[in-house]
Amino acid sequence: MARLLIVNADDFGRSAGVNHGIVRAHREGIVTSTTFMTNAPGAAHAATLAATTPGLDIGVHLVLTYARPLLNPSRIRSLVRDDGSFWRPSELLARSIDRSEALMEYRAQFARARELVGREPTHVDTHHWVHDHPALSWAVCELALETGAAARTHTPAQRDEYRAKGVRTPDHFTREFQHPGHIGLEDLLGLLARLEEGVTELMCHPGEPDPELVATSAYARERPLELAVLTDPRVRDAIERDHITLTTFADL
């Protein structure tokens, strides 16, 4: 059985530096797909880059833990603070979440991505990986069923649950390539050497230096480091040598 690899860059739309980094990681490196934060300040900028990057597979990075919702906060009270902003991940996951409210906001973000990019998003995942929570996993799965999008799943059990309902999802998911000490060239080469047969999604967070991002994100300085590794010719050489096929969610 062949080894196929989807390399998905999260956070498209987060900032200009993230947007430029993702597009560069696609054009010069191994990134095949990205997921779009439609409520983020760089969303419009990301859409303009997407228009000139037709080979980049674009999905939706569903957000309930950053900035503000697209819907009126009064419609999704279980998901927002009194001022209408989203909770931090630990705060959200400690609350009682109305899964129907999550699905409503997810629908709005999916529709906004379709509107901004001008094409159907091919897949969905969540910011801060919050769909380990049962209510949010249900909402992601329902959205995927409604739209025909593929979905990221974090565990074999979640993968099997989604597939039983008719949702397309890769065979494997790895989030090893993140955080200092795990984003060097040797880390990525080692990860590639261990790939299992079937389709694996590799999550990443490339970006170019961005003062706004440094001021507002805890994962800003690492993004250029990831970008340098994802565009290193030795990574492409290893993929070719090991007969790994780069693919996308559109081809799943």
FIKOLZA-1660 file (N, C-alpha, C; in steps of 0.1 Angstrom, whole numbers, plus 5000, padded with zeros to 4 digits):
% residues 252
   i   px   py   pz ch aa at
   1 5008 4988 5000  A  M  N
   1 5000 5000 5000  A  M CA
   1 5009 5012 5000  A  M  C
   2 5005 5022 4993  A  A  N
   2 5013 5035 4991  A  A CA
   2 5012 5043 5004  A  A  C
   3 5022 5052 5005  A  R  N
   3 5022 5062 5015  A  R CA
   3 5019 5076 5009  A  R  C
   4 5008 5082 5013  A  L  N
   4 5004 5095 5008  A  L CA
   4 5004 5105 5019  A  L  C
   5 5007 5118 5016  A  L  N
   5 5009 5128 5026  A  L CA
   5 5002 5141 5023  A  L  C
   6 4993 5145 5031  A  I  N
   6 4987 5158 5031  A  I CA
   6 4994 5167 5041  A  I  C
   7 5000 5178 5036  A  V  N
   7 5007 5187 5045  A  V CA
   7 4998 5200 5046  A  V  C
   8 4991 5201 5058  A  N  N
   8 4981 5212 5059  A  N CA
   8 4986 5223 5069  A  N  C
   9 4987 5235 5064  A  A  N
   9 4991 5246 5072  A  A CA
   9 4979 5253 5078  A  A  C
  10 4978 5253 5091  A  D  N
  10 4967 5259 5098  A  D CA
  10 4968 5274 5098  A  D  C
  11 4957 5281 5101  A  D  N
  11 4957 5295 5104  A  D CA
  11 4958 5305 5092  A  D  C
  12 4955 5301 5080  A  F  N
  12 4954 5310 5069  A  F CA
  12 4944 5321 5072  A  F  C
  13 4949 5333 5071  A  G  N
  13 4940 5344 5075  A  G CA
  13 4944 5351 5088  A  G  C
  14 4952 5344 5096  A  R  N
  14 4956 5349 5109  A  R CA
  14 4963 5363 5108  A  R  C
  15 4972 5365 5098  A  S  N
  15 4979 5377 5097  A  S CA
  15 4986 5377 5083  A  S  C
  16 4990 5388 5079  A  A  N
  16 4997 5389 5066  A  A CA
  16 5010 5380 5065  A  A  C
  17 5017 5380 5076  A  G  N
  17 5029 5372 5077  A  G CA
  17 5026 5357 5076  A  G  C
  18 5015 5353 5083  A  V  N
  18 5011 5339 5082  A  V CA
  18 5007 5335 5068  A  V  C
  19 4999 5344 5062  A  N  N
  19 4994 5342 5049  A  N CA
  19 5005 5340 5038  A  N  C
  20 5015 5350 5039  A  H  N
  20 5026 5349 5029  A  H CA
  20 5034 5336 5032  A  H  C
  21 5036 5333 5045  A  G  N
  21 5044 5321 5048  A  G CA
  21 5037 5308 5043  A  G  C
  22 5024 5307 5044  A  I  N
  22 5017 5295 5039  A  I CA
  22 5018 5294 5024  A  I  C
  23 5016 5305 5017  A  V  N
  23 5017 5305 5002  A  V CA
  23 5031 5301 4998  A  V  C
  24 5041 5307 5005  A  R  N
  24 5055 5304 5001  A  R CA
  24 5058 5289 5004  A  R  C
  25 5053 5284 5015  A  A  N
  25 5055 5270 5019  A  A CA
  25 5048 5260 5009  A  A  C
  26 5038 5265 5002  A  H  N
  26 5031 5258 4991  A  H CA
  26 5039 5258 4978  A  H  C
  27 5043 5271 4975  A  R  N
  27 5050 5273 4962  A  R CA
  27 5064 5267 4962  A  R  C
  28 5071 5268 4973  A  E  N
  28 5085 5265 4974  A  E CA
  28 5088 5252 4982  A  E  C
  29 5078 5247 4989  A  G  N
  29 5080 5236 4998  A  G CA
  29 5070 5225 4996  A  G  C
  30 5066 5219 5007  A  I  N
  30 5057 5207 5006  A  I CA
  30 5043 5209 5011  A  I  C
  31 5039 5221 5015  A  V  N
  31 5025 5223 5019  A  V CA
  31 5016 5221 5007  A  V  C
  32 5006 5213 5009  A  T  N
  32 4996 5210 4999  A  T CA
  32 4982 5217 5001  A  T  C
  33 4979 5219 5014  A  S  N
  33 4966 5223 5018  A  S CA
  33 4967 5234 5030  A  S  C
  34 4956 5241 5032  A  T  N
  34 4956 5250 5043  A  T CA
  34 4942 5251 5048  A  T  C
  35 4940 5256 5060  A  T  N
  35 4927 5259 5065  A  T CA
  35 4926 5273 5070  A  T  C
  36 4914 5279 5066  A  F  N
  36 4912 5294 5066  A  F CA
  36 4904 5298 5078  A  F  C
  37 4910 5308 5086  A  M  N
  37 4903 5314 5097  A  M CA
  37 4895 5326 5092  A  M  C
  38 4883 5325 5091  A  T  N
  38 4875 5335 5084  A  T CA
  38 4871 5347 5093  A  T  C
  39 4874 5345 5107  A  N  N
  39 4871 5356 5116  A  N CA
  39 4883 5364 5120  A  N  C
  40 4894 5361 5113  A  A  N
  40 4907 5367 5117  A  A CA
  40 4910 5379 5109  A  A  C
  41 4919 5388 5114  A  P  N
  41 4921 5401 5108  A  P CA
  41 4927 5400 5094  A  P  C
  42 4934 5389 5091  A  G  N
  42 4940 5388 5077  A  G CA
  42 4932 5380 5068  A  G  C
  43 4919 5378 5070  A  A  N
  43 4911 5370 5062  A  A CA
  43 4910 5375 5048  A  A  C
  44 4907 5388 5046  A  A  N
  44 4906 5394 5033  A  A CA
  44 4919 5393 5025  A  A  C
  45 4930 5395 5032  A  H  N
  45 4943 5394 5025  A  H CA
  45 4945 5380 5021  A  H  C
  46 4942 5370 5029  A  A  N
  46 4943 5356 5026  A  A CA
  46 4935 5353 5013  A  A  C
  47 4923 5358 5012  A  A  N
  47 4915 5356 5000  A  A CA
  47 4921 5361 4987  A  A  C
  48 4928 5372 4988  A  T  N
  48 4935 5378 4976  A  T CA
  48 4946 5369 4972  A  T  C
  49 4954 5363 4982  A  L  N
  49 4964 5354 4979  A  L CA
  49 4959 5341 4973  A  L  C
  50 4948 5336 4978  A  A  N
  50 4942 5324 4974  A  A CA
  50 4938 5325 4959  A  A  C
  51 4934 5337 4955  A  A  N
  51 4929 5338 4941  A  A CA
  51 4941 5336 4931  A  A  C
  52 4953 5339 4935  A  T  N
  52 4965 5337 4926  A  T CA
  52 4972 5324 4930  A  T  C
  53 4966 5316 4938  A  T  N
  53 4973 5303 4942  A  T CA
  53 4963 5292 4940  A  T  C
  54 4959 5289 4928  A  P  N
  54 4948 5279 4926  A  P CA
  54 4951 5265 4930  A  P  C
  55 4964 5262 4930  A  G  N
  55 4968 5248 4934  A  G CA
  55 4968 5245 4949  A  G  C
  56 4966 5256 4957  A  L  N
  56 4966 5254 4972  A  L CA
  56 4952 5249 4976  A  L  C
  57 4951 5238 4981  A  D  N
  57 4938 5232 4986  A  D CA
  57 4934 5239 4998  A  D  C
  58 4921 5245 4998  A  I  N
  58 4917 5254 5009  A  I CA
  58 4905 5248 5016  A  I  C
  59 4906 5246 5029  A  G  N
  59 4895 5243 5038  A  G CA
  59 4892 5253 5048  A  G  C
  60 4885 5250 5059  A  V  N
  60 4881 5260 5069  A  V CA
  60 4886 5256 5083  A  V  C
  61 4893 5265 5089  A  H  N
  61 4898 5264 5102  A  H CA
  61 4888 5269 5112  A  H  C
  62 4879 5261 5117  A  L  N
  62 4867 5265 5124  A  L CA
  62 4872 5270 5138  A  L  C
  63 4867 5282 5141  A  V  N
  63 4873 5290 5153  A  V CA
  63 4862 5292 5163  A  V  C
  64 4864 5288 5176  A  L  N
  64 4856 5292 5187  A  L CA
  64 4864 5297 5199  A  L  C
  65 4877 5299 5197  A  T  N
  65 4886 5302 5208  A  T CA
  65 4895 5314 5204  A  T  C
  66 4892 5322 5195  A  Y  N
  66 4900 5334 5191  A  Y CA
  66 4891 5345 5185  A  Y  C
  67 4893 5357 5190  A  A  N
  67 4886 5369 5185  A  A CA
  67 4871 5368 5187  A  A  C
  68 4863 5371 5177  A  R  N
  68 4848 5372 5179  A  R CA
  68 4841 5363 5168  A  R  C
  69 4829 5359 5171  A  P  N
  69 4822 5351 5161  A  P CA
  69 4817 5359 5149  A  P  C
  70 4813 5352 5139  A  L  N
  70 4806 5358 5127  A  L CA
  70 4792 5361 5130  A  L  C
  71 4785 5352 5138  A  L  N
  71 4771 5354 5141  A  L CA
  71 4770 5364 5152  A  L  C
  72 4758 5369 5154  A  N  N
  72 4755 5378 5166  A  N CA
  72 4757 5369 5178  A  N  C
  73 4765 5374 5188  A  P  N
  73 4767 5367 5200  A  P CA
  73 4755 5362 5207  A  P  C
  74 4744 5370 5206  A  S  N
  74 4732 5366 5213  A  S CA
  74 4726 5353 5209  A  S  C
  75 4730 5348 5197  A  R  N
  75 4725 5335 5192  A  R CA
  75 4734 5323 5196  A  R  C
  76 4745 5326 5202  A  I  N
  76 4754 5315 5206  A  I CA
  76 4760 5318 5220  A  I  C
  77 4751 5320 5230  A  R  N
  77 4755 5324 5243  A  R CA
  77 4764 5314 5250  A  R  C
  78 4763 5301 5247  A  S  N
  78 4772 5291 5254  A  S CA
  78 4786 5292 5249  A  S  C
  79 4789 5299 5238  A  L  N
  79 4802 5299 5233  A  L CA
  79 4810 5312 5235  A  L  C
  80 4804 5322 5241  A  V  N
  80 4810 5336 5242  A  V CA
  80 4809 5341 5256  A  V  C
  81 4819 5351 5258  A  R  N
  81 4818 5358 5271  A  R CA
  81 4807 5369 5270  A  R  C
  82 4805 5376 5281  A  D  N
  82 4795 5386 5282  A  D CA
  82 4797 5397 5271  A  D  C
  83 4810 5400 5268  A  D  N
  83 4813 5410 5258  A  D CA
  83 4812 5405 5243  A  D  C
  84 4808 5392 5242  A  G  N
  84 4806 5387 5228  A  G CA
  84 4819 5381 5222  A  G  C
  85 4830 5381 5229  A  S  N
  85 4842 5375 5224  A  S CA
  85 4843 5360 5228  A  S  C
  86 4850 5352 5220  A  F  N
  86 4852 5338 5223  A  F CA
  86 4861 5336 5235  A  F  C
  87 4859 5325 5242  A  W  N
  87 4867 5321 5254  A  W CA
  87 4880 5316 5249  A  W  C
  88 4890 5315 5258  A  R  N
  88 4902 5308 5256  A  R CA
  88 4899 5293 5255  A  R  C
  89 4908 5285 5249  A  P  N
  89 4904 5270 5248  A  P CA
  89 4901 5264 5262  A  P  C
  90 4909 5266 5272  A  S  N
  90 4907 5259 5285  A  S CA
  90 4894 5264 5291  A  S  C
  91 4890 5277 5289  A  E  N
  91 4878 5282 5294  A  E CA
  91 4866 5276 5287  A  E  C
  92 4867 5275 5273  A  L  N
  92 4856 5270 5265  A  L CA
  92 4853 5255 5269  A  L  C
  93 4864 5248 5270  A  L  N
  93 4862 5233 5272  A  L CA
  93 4858 5230 5286  A  L  C
  94 4858 5239 5295  A  A  N
  94 4854 5237 5309  A  A CA
  94 4839 5241 5310  A  A  C
  95 4833 5246 5300  A  R  N
  95 4819 5251 5300  A  R CA
  95 4810 5240 5294  A  R  C
  96 4797 5243 5296  A  S  N
  96 4787 5235 5290  A  S CA
  96 4784 5240 5276  A  S  C
  97 4787 5233 5266  A  I  N
  97 4787 5238 5252  A  I CA
  97 4774 5233 5245  A  I  C
  98 4766 5242 5239  A  D  N
  98 4755 5238 5231  A  D CA
  98 4759 5235 5217  A  D  C
  99 4758 5222 5214  A  R  N
  99 4764 5217 5201  A  R CA
  99 4757 5223 5189  A  R  C
 100 4744 5227 5191  A  S  N
 100 4737 5233 5180  A  S CA
 100 4742 5247 5177  A  S  C
 101 4746 5254 5188  A  E  N
 101 4751 5267 5186  A  E CA
 101 4765 5267 5179  A  E  C
 102 4773 5257 5183  A  A  N
 102 4786 5255 5176  A  A CA
 102 4784 5252 5161  A  A  C
 103 4774 5244 5158  A  L  N
 103 4772 5241 5144  A  L CA
 103 4767 5253 5136  A  L  C
 104 4759 5262 5143  A  M  N
 104 4755 5274 5136  A  M CA
 104 4766 5283 5132  A  M  C
 105 4775 5285 5142  A  E  N
 105 4787 5293 5140  A  E CA
 105 4796 5287 5129  A  E  C
 106 4798 5274 5130  A  Y  N
 106 4806 5267 5120  A  Y CA
 106 4801 5268 5106  A  Y  C
 107 4787 5268 5105  A  R  N
 107 4781 5270 5092  A  R CA
 107 4784 5284 5086  A  R  C
 108 4784 5294 5095  A  A  N
 108 4786 5307 5091  A  A CA
 108 4801 5309 5086  A  A  C
 109 4810 5303 5093  A  Q  N
 109 4824 5304 5090  A  Q CA
 109 4827 5296 5077  A  Q  C
 110 4821 5285 5075  A  F  N
 110 4822 5278 5062  A  F CA
 110 4817 5286 5051  A  F  C
 111 4805 5292 5052  A  A  N
 111 4799 5300 5042  A  A CA
 111 4808 5312 5039  A  A  C
 112 4814 5318 5049  A  R  N
 112 4822 5330 5047  A  R CA
 112 4835 5326 5039  A  R  C
 113 4840 5314 5042  A  A  N
 113 4852 5310 5034  A  A CA
 113 4848 5308 5020  A  A  C
 114 4837 5301 5017  A  R  N
 114 4833 5299 5003  A  R CA
 114 4831 5313 4996  A  R  C
 115 4825 5322 5003  A  E  N
 115 4823 5336 4997  A  E CA
 115 4836 5343 4994  A  E  C
 116 4845 5343 5004  A  L  N
 116 4858 5350 5002  A  L CA
 116 4867 5344 4992  A  L  C
 117 4868 5330 4991  A  V  N
 117 4877 5324 4982  A  V CA
 117 4871 5321 4969  A  V  C
 118 4858 5321 4968  A  G  N
 118 4851 5319 4955  A  G CA
 118 4852 5304 4950  A  G  C
 119 4854 5295 4959  A  R  N
 119 4854 5281 4956  A  R CA
 119 4850 5273 4968  A  R  C
 120 4845 5261 4966  A  E  N
 120 4840 5253 4977  A  E CA
 120 4852 5248 4986  A  E  C
 121 4852 5251 4999  A  P  N
 121 4862 5245 5008  A  P CA
 121 4862 5230 5008  A  P  C
 122 4874 5224 5008  A  T  N
 122 4875 5210 5006  A  T CA
 122 4875 5202 5019  A  T  C
 123 4878 5209 5031  A  H  N
 123 4879 5202 5043  A  H CA
 123 4878 5211 5055  A  H  C
 124 4876 5205 5067  A  V  N
 124 4874 5213 5079  A  V CA
 124 4883 5207 5090  A  V  C
 125 4887 5216 5099  A  D  N
 125 4894 5213 5112  A  D CA
 125 4891 5224 5122  A  D  C
 126 4896 5223 5134  A  T  N
 126 4893 5233 5144  A  T CA
 126 4906 5240 5149  A  T  C
 127 4905 5253 5152  A  H  N
 127 4915 5260 5158  A  H CA
 127 4917 5255 5173  A  H  C
 128 4929 5253 5176  A  H  N
 128 4933 5247 5189  A  H CA
 128 4928 5233 5191  A  H  C
 129 4924 5227 5180  A  W  N
 129 4920 5212 5180  A  W CA
 129 4910 5209 5190  A  W  C
 130 4900 5218 5192  A  V  N
 130 4890 5216 5202  A  V CA
 130 4879 5205 5199  A  V  C
 131 4879 5200 5187  A  H  N
 131 4869 5190 5185  A  H CA
 131 4872 5176 5190  A  H  C
 132 4882 5176 5200  A  D  N
 132 4882 5164 5209  A  D CA
 132 4870 5164 5218  A  D  C
 133 4864 5176 5221  A  H  N
 133 4852 5177 5229  A  H CA
 133 4840 5171 5222  A  H  C
 134 4832 5162 5228  A  P  N
 134 4822 5155 5221  A  P CA
 134 4812 5165 5214  A  P  C
 135 4808 5176 5220  A  A  N
 135 4798 5185 5214  A  A CA
 135 4804 5191 5201  A  A  C
 136 4817 5194 5202  A  L  N
 136 4823 5201 5190  A  L CA
 136 4826 5191 5180  A  L  C
 137 4830 5178 5184  A  S  N
 137 4832 5168 5174  A  S CA
 137 4819 5165 5166  A  S  C
 138 4808 5165 5173  A  W  N
 138 4795 5163 5167  A  W CA
 138 4792 5174 5157  A  W  C
 139 4795 5187 5161  A  A  N
 139 4793 5198 5152  A  A CA
 139 4801 5197 5139  A  A  C
 140 4814 5194 5141  A  V  N
 140 4823 5193 5129  A  V CA
 140 4818 5182 5120  A  V  C
 141 4815 5170 5126  A  C  N
 141 4810 5159 5117  A  C CA
 141 4797 5163 5110  A  C  C
 142 4788 5169 5117  A  E  N
 142 4776 5174 5110  A  E CA
 142 4778 5183 5099  A  E  C
 143 4787 5193 5101  A  L  N
 143 4791 5203 5091  A  L CA
 143 4797 5195 5079  A  L  C
 144 4806 5186 5081  A  A  N
 144 4812 5178 5070  A  A CA
 144 4801 5171 5062  A  A  C
 145 4792 5165 5069  A  L  N
 145 4781 5158 5062  A  L CA
 145 4772 5167 5054  A  L  C
 146 4769 5179 5059  A  E  N
 146 4761 5188 5052  A  E CA
 146 4768 5194 5039  A  E  C
 147 4781 5196 5040  A  T  N
 147 4788 5203 5029  A  T CA
 147 4796 5193 5020  A  T  C
 148 4798 5181 5024  A  G  N
 148 4806 5172 5016  A  G CA
 148 4820 5173 5018  A  G  C
 149 4824 5182 5028  A  A  N
 149 4839 5184 5030  A  A CA
 149 4845 5172 5038  A  A  C
 150 4857 5170 5036  A  A  N
 150 4865 5161 5044  A  A CA
 150 4867 5167 5058  A  A  C
 151 4872 5159 5067  A  A  N
 151 4874 5164 5081  A  A CA
 151 4887 5158 5086  A  A  C
 152 4894 5167 5094  A  R  N
 152 4905 5162 5102  A  R CA
 152 4900 5154 5114  A  R  C
 153 4905 5142 5117  A  T  N
 153 4902 5135 5129  A  T CA
 153 4915 5132 5136  A  T  C
 154 4914 5133 5150  A  H  N
 154 4926 5133 5158  A  H CA
 154 4931 5119 5162  A  H  C
 155 4921 5110 5163  A  T  N
 155 4924 5096 5168  A  T CA
 155 4918 5086 5159  A  T  C
 156 4923 5074 5159  A  P  N
 156 4916 5063 5152  A  P CA
 156 4901 5061 5155  A  P  C
 157 4898 5063 5168  A  A  N
 157 4884 5061 5172  A  A CA
 157 4875 5072 5166  A  A  C
 158 4880 5084 5166  A  Q  N
 158 4873 5095 5160  A  Q CA
 158 4872 5093 5144  A  Q  C
 159 4883 5089 5138  A  R  N
 159 4883 5086 5124  A  R CA
 159 4872 5076 5121  A  R  C
 160 4871 5065 5128  A  D  N
 160 4862 5054 5125  A  D CA
 160 4848 5059 5127  A  D  C
 161 4845 5068 5138  A  E  N
 161 4832 5073 5140  A  E CA
 161 4827 5082 5128  A  E  C
 162 4836 5091 5123  A  Y  N
 162 4833 5099 5112  A  Y CA
 162 4830 5091 5100  A  Y  C
 163 4839 5082 5097  A  R  N
 163 4837 5073 5085  A  R CA
 163 4824 5065 5085  A  R  C
 164 4820 5061 5097  A  A  N
 164 4808 5053 5099  A  A CA
 164 4796 5062 5095  A  A  C
 165 4797 5075 5097  A  K  N
 165 4786 5084 5093  A  K CA
 165 4787 5089 5079  A  K  C
 166 4798 5085 5072  A  G  N
 166 4799 5089 5058  A  G CA
 166 4808 5101 5055  A  G  C
 167 4817 5105 5065  A  V  N
 167 4826 5116 5063  A  V CA
 167 4839 5111 5059  A  V  C
 168 4845 5117 5049  A  R  N
 168 4859 5114 5044  A  R CA
 168 4869 5120 5054  A  R  C
 169 4879 5112 5057  A  T  N
 169 4890 5116 5066  A  T CA
 169 4902 5108 5063  A  T  C
 170 4914 5114 5065  A  P  N
 170 4927 5106 5063  A  P CA
 170 4927 5094 5072  A  P  C
 171 4936 5085 5069  A  D  N
 171 4938 5073 5077  A  D CA
 171 4946 5077 5090  A  D  C
 172 4954 5087 5090  A  H  N
 172 4963 5090 5101  A  H CA
 172 4964 5106 5102  A  H  C
 173 4967 5110 5114  A  F  N
 173 4969 5125 5117  A  F CA
 173 4981 5126 5126  A  F  C
 174 4990 5135 5123  A  T  N
 174 5001 5138 5132  A  T CA
 174 5003 5152 5135  A  T  C
 175 5004 5155 5148  A  R  N
 175 5007 5169 5152  A  R CA
 175 5020 5170 5159  A  R  C
 176 5029 5161 5155  A  E  N
 176 5043 5161 5161  A  E CA
 176 5051 5173 5157  A  E  C
 177 5049 5179 5145  A  F  N
 177 5057 5189 5140  A  F CA
 177 5052 5203 5145  A  F  C
 178 5054 5205 5158  A  Q  N
 178 5051 5218 5164  A  Q CA
 178 5058 5220 5177  A  Q  C
 179 5060 5232 5181  A  H  N
 179 5067 5236 5193  A  H CA
 179 5082 5235 5193  A  H  C
 180 5089 5244 5200  A  P  N
 180 5104 5243 5200  A  P CA
 180 5109 5230 5204  A  P  C
 181 5119 5226 5197  A  G  N
 181 5125 5212 5200  A  G CA
 181 5119 5201 5191  A  G  C
 182 5109 5205 5183  A  H  N
 182 5102 5195 5175  A  H CA
 182 5100 5200 5160  A  H  C
 183 5106 5211 5157  A  I  N
 183 5103 5217 5143  A  I CA
 183 5116 5219 5135  A  I  C
 184 5127 5211 5139  A  G  N
 184 5139 5212 5131  A  G CA
 184 5138 5203 5119  A  G  C
 185 5148 5204 5110  A  L  N
 185 5149 5196 5098  A  L CA
 185 5149 5181 5102  A  L  C
 186 5157 5177 5112  A  E  N
 186 5158 5163 5115  A  E CA
 186 5145 5158 5121  A  E  C
 187 5138 5166 5128  A  D  N
 187 5125 5162 5133  A  D CA
 187 5115 5159 5122  A  D  C
 188 5115 5167 5111  A  L  N
 188 5106 5165 5100  A  L CA
 188 5110 5153 5092  A  L  C
 189 5123 5151 5090  A  L  N
 189 5128 5140 5082  A  L CA
 189 5125 5127 5090  A  L  C
 190 5127 5127 5103  A  G  N
 190 5124 5115 5111  A  G CA
 190 5109 5112 5110  A  G  C
 191 5100 5122 5110  A  L  N
 191 5086 5120 5109  A  L CA
 191 5082 5113 5096  A  L  C
 192 5089 5119 5085  A  L  N
 192 5086 5113 5072  A  L CA
 192 5090 5099 5071  A  L  C
 193 5102 5095 5077  A  A  N
 193 5107 5082 5076  A  A CA
 193 5097 5072 5083  A  A  C
 194 5090 5077 5093  A  R  N
 194 5081 5068 5101  A  R CA
 194 5066 5068 5095  A  R  C
 195 5064 5074 5084  A  L  N
 195 5050 5075 5079  A  L CA
 195 5044 5061 5077  A  L  C
 196 5032 5059 5081  A  E  N
 196 5025 5046 5079  A  E CA
 196 5019 5046 5065  A  E  C
 197 5015 5034 5061  A  E  N
 197 5009 5032 5048  A  E CA
 197 4995 5039 5049  A  E  C
 198 4990 5043 5037  A  G  N
 198 4977 5050 5037  A  G CA
 198 4979 5065 5036  A  G  C
 199 4969 5073 5039  A  V  N
 199 4969 5088 5038  A  V CA
 199 4972 5094 5052  A  V  C
 200 4982 5102 5054  A  T  N
 200 4985 5108 5066  A  T CA
 200 4983 5123 5064  A  T  C
 201 4977 5130 5074  A  E  N
 201 4977 5145 5074  A  E CA
 201 4988 5149 5084  A  E  C
 202 4997 5158 5079  A  L  N
 202 5007 5164 5088  A  L CA
 202 5003 5179 5090  A  L  C
 203 5001 5183 5102  A  M  N
 203 4997 5196 5105  A  M CA
 203 5009 5205 5107  A  M  C
 204 5009 5217 5102  A  C  N
 204 5020 5226 5104  A  C CA
 204 5015 5241 5105  A  C  C
 205 5025 5250 5109  A  H  N
 205 5021 5264 5111  A  H CA
 205 5032 5273 5106  A  H  C
 206 5035 5273 5093  A  P  N
 206 5045 5282 5087  A  P CA
 206 5040 5297 5087  A  P  C
 207 5050 5306 5087  A  G  N
 207 5047 5320 5086  A  G CA
 207 5060 5328 5084  A  G  C
 208 5058 5340 5079  A  E  N
 208 5069 5349 5078  A  E CA
 208 5069 5359 5090  A  E  C
 209 5081 5365 5093  A  P  N
 209 5081 5374 5104  A  P CA
 209 5070 5385 5103  A  P  C
 210 5064 5387 5114  A  D  N
 210 5052 5396 5114  A  D CA
 210 5051 5403 5128  A  D  C
 211 5053 5416 5129  A  P  N
 211 5053 5423 5142  A  P CA
 211 5039 5421 5149  A  P  C
 212 5028 5422 5141  A  E  N
 212 5015 5421 5147  A  E CA
 212 5013 5407 5153  A  E  C
 213 5018 5397 5146  A  L  N
 213 5016 5383 5152  A  L CA
 213 5025 5382 5164  A  L  C
 214 5037 5387 5164  A  V  N
 214 5046 5386 5176  A  V CA
 214 5039 5392 5188  A  V  C
 215 5031 5403 5186  A  A  N
 215 5025 5410 5197  A  A CA
 215 5012 5403 5202  A  A  C
 216 5007 5394 5194  A  T  N
 216 4994 5389 5198  A  T CA
 216 4993 5373 5198  A  T  C
 217 5004 5366 5195  A  S  N
 217 5004 5352 5194  A  S CA
 217 5015 5346 5202  A  S  C
 218 5012 5335 5209  A  A  N
 218 5023 5328 5216  A  A CA
 218 5031 5319 5207  A  A  C
 219 5026 5317 5195  A  Y  N
 219 5033 5308 5186  A  Y CA
 219 5037 5317 5173  A  Y  C
 220 5045 5327 5175  A  A  N
 220 5048 5336 5164  A  A CA
 220 5063 5334 5160  A  A  C
 221 5072 5333 5169  A  R  N
 221 5086 5332 5165  A  R CA
 221 5089 5318 5159  A  R  C
 222 5081 5308 5162  A  E  N
 222 5084 5295 5157  A  E CA
 222 5080 5293 5142  A  E  C
 223 5071 5302 5137  A  R  N
 223 5065 5300 5124  A  R CA
 223 5076 5302 5113  A  R  C
 224 5085 5312 5114  A  P  N
 224 5095 5312 5103  A  P CA
 224 5105 5300 5104  A  P  C
 225 5106 5294 5116  A  L  N
 225 5115 5282 5117  A  L CA
 225 5108 5270 5110  A  L  C
 226 5095 5269 5112  A  E  N
 226 5088 5259 5104  A  E CA
 226 5089 5261 5089  A  E  C
 227 5087 5274 5085  A  L  N
 227 5087 5277 5071  A  L CA
 227 5101 5273 5065  A  L  C
 228 5112 5276 5072  A  A  N
 228 5125 5272 5067  A  A CA
 228 5126 5257 5064  A  A  C
 229 5121 5249 5074  A  V  N
 229 5122 5235 5072  A  V CA
 229 5113 5230 5061  A  V  C
 230 5101 5235 5061  A  L  N
 230 5091 5230 5051  A  L CA
 230 5095 5233 5036  A  L  C
 231 5104 5243 5035  A  T  N
 231 5109 5247 5021  A  T CA
 231 5123 5242 5019  A  T  C
 232 5129 5234 5028  A  D  N
 232 5143 5230 5027  A  D CA
 232 5143 5219 5016  A  D  C
 233 5151 5220 5006  A  P  N
 233 5152 5210 4995  A  P CA
 233 5154 5196 4999  A  P  C
 234 5161 5194 5011  A  R  N
 234 5163 5181 5016  A  R CA
 234 5150 5174 5020  A  R  C
 235 5140 5181 5024  A  V  N
 235 5127 5175 5027  A  V CA
 235 5121 5169 5014  A  V  C
 236 5121 5177 5004  A  R  N
 236 5115 5173 4991  A  R CA
 236 5123 5161 4986  A  R  C
 237 5136 5161 4988  A  D  N
 237 5145 5150 4983  A  D CA
 237 5141 5137 4991  A  D  C
 238 5138 5138 5004  A  A  N
 238 5135 5127 5012  A  A CA
 238 5121 5121 5008  A  A  C
 239 5112 5130 5005  A  I  N
 239 5099 5125 5000  A  I CA
 239 5100 5117 4987  A  I  C
 240 5108 5122 4978  A  E  N
 240 5110 5115 4965  A  E CA
 240 5117 5102 4967  A  E  C
 241 5127 5102 4976  A  R  N
 241 5136 5090 4978  A  R CA
 241 5127 5079 4984  A  R  C
 242 5118 5083 4993  A  D  N
 242 5110 5073 5001  A  D CA
 242 5097 5070 4994  A  D  C
 243 5095 5075 4982  A  H  N
 243 5083 5073 4974  A  H CA
 243 5070 5076 4981  A  H  C
 244 5071 5088 4988  A  I  N
 244 5059 5094 4994  A  I CA
 244 5052 5103 4984  A  I  C
 245 5039 5102 4983  A  T  N
 245 5032 5110 4973  A  T CA
 245 5025 5121 4981  A  T  C
 246 5027 5134 4977  A  L  N
 246 5020 5145 4983  A  L CA
 246 5006 5146 4976  A  L  C
 247 4997 5148 4985  A  T  N
 247 4983 5149 4980  A  T CA
 247 4975 5159 4988  A  T  C
 248 4962 5160 4985  A  T  N
 248 4953 5170 4991  A  T CA
 248 4940 5164 4996  A  T  C
 249 4933 5172 5004  A  F  N
 249 4920 5167 5008  A  F CA
 249 4910 5166 4996  A  F  C
 250 4912 5175 4986  A  A  N
 250 4904 5174 4974  A  A CA
 250 4905 5160 4967  A  A  C
 251 4917 5154 4968  A  D  N
 251 4919 5141 4962  A  D CA
 251 4916 5129 4971  A  D  C
 252 4912 5132 4984  A  L  N
 252 4910 5122 4993  A  L CA
 252 4899 5112 4989  A  L  C
% end
